[in-house]
Amino acid sequence: MNGGEISGNSAGARAGGVYVSKGGIFTMTNGKISGNSADFRGGGVLVAEGGAFNMEGGEISDNSSGGVLVAEGGTFNRHPEAVVLE
């Protein structure tokens, strides 16, 4: 993701905005993930076991149910310039 916005999405359980499955890699260099919701957790982002989310820039904010959920065995790498607000 190099710009743009993922917003206004919802899920019945988890991962209203972005779901990174086993073996998947999502790289965010800019843009915004906001205003997403899930009934359980990970309203903005869910990284499953074996998945990887590399956040080099941009913002994750204002998502319900805890903005980012990383399952055991998943990886979330955040560059210091990237912003995550729960």
C-alpha positions as a printed Julia matrix, in Angstrom:
86×3 Matrix{Float64}:
   0.0     0.0    0.0
   1.61    3.22  -1.14
  -1.02    5.85  -0.4
  -4.77    5.87  -0.36
  -7.09    4.85   2.43
  -8.77    1.69   3.66
 -11.78    2.84   5.66
 -15.41    2.21   6.51
 -15.22   -1.59   6.4
 -16.6    -4.07   8.93
 -16.26   -7.75   9.72
 -18.34  -10.13  11.8
 -15.43  -11.34  13.88
 -11.97   -9.96  13.03
 -10.08   -7.9   10.46
 -12.4    -5.14   9.32
  -9.7    -3.44   7.22
  -6.76   -5.7    6.33
  -6.32   -9.44   6.85
  -2.87  -10.92   6.28
  -3.13  -14.71   5.98
  -0.52  -17.4    6.53
   2.3   -16.87   4.03
   1.03  -13.4    3.14
   3.03  -10.18   3.32
   1.45   -6.71   3.4
   3.76   -3.69   3.12
   2.44   -0.23   3.92
   4.68    2.68   2.93
   2.09    5.44   3.12
  -1.65    5.95   3.41
  -4.18    5.4    6.17
  -6.19    2.53   7.63
  -9.0     4.03   9.7
 -12.67    3.85  10.57
 -12.89    0.05  10.25
 -14.57   -2.27  12.73
 -14.81   -5.87  13.81
 -17.11   -7.5   16.33
 -14.26   -9.19  18.2
 -10.75   -7.75  17.67
  -8.48   -6.36  14.99
 -10.84   -3.77  13.58
  -8.09   -2.26  11.44
  -5.58   -5.06  10.86
  -5.35   -8.76  11.66
  -2.09  -10.61  11.03
  -2.6   -14.37  11.18
  -0.02  -16.97  12.19
   2.67  -17.03   9.51
   1.65  -13.66   8.05
   3.69  -10.45   8.04
   2.7    -6.77   8.06
   5.54   -4.32   7.36
   4.59   -0.75   8.24
   7.2     1.61   6.86
   5.0     4.71   6.96
   1.43    5.93   7.08
  -1.14    5.73   9.85
  -3.44    3.21  11.48
  -6.01    4.97  13.66
  -9.63    5.2   14.8
 -10.48    1.54  14.23
 -12.77   -0.24  16.66
 -12.0    -3.4   18.62
  -8.29   -2.68  19.01
  -6.79   -1.38  15.8
  -4.17   -4.11  15.27
  -4.32   -7.78  16.26
  -1.27   -9.98  15.69
  -1.85  -13.69  16.24
   0.82  -15.85  17.82
   3.33  -16.59  15.09
   2.39  -13.49  13.09
   4.74  -10.55  12.56
   4.1    -6.8   12.73
   7.14   -4.65  11.91
   6.71   -0.92  12.45
   9.19    1.76  11.37
   9.55    4.58  13.94
   7.95    7.1   11.54
   4.79    5.01  11.15
   1.86    5.97  13.39
  -0.4     3.5   15.19
  -3.14    4.96  17.38
  -5.58    2.6   19.07
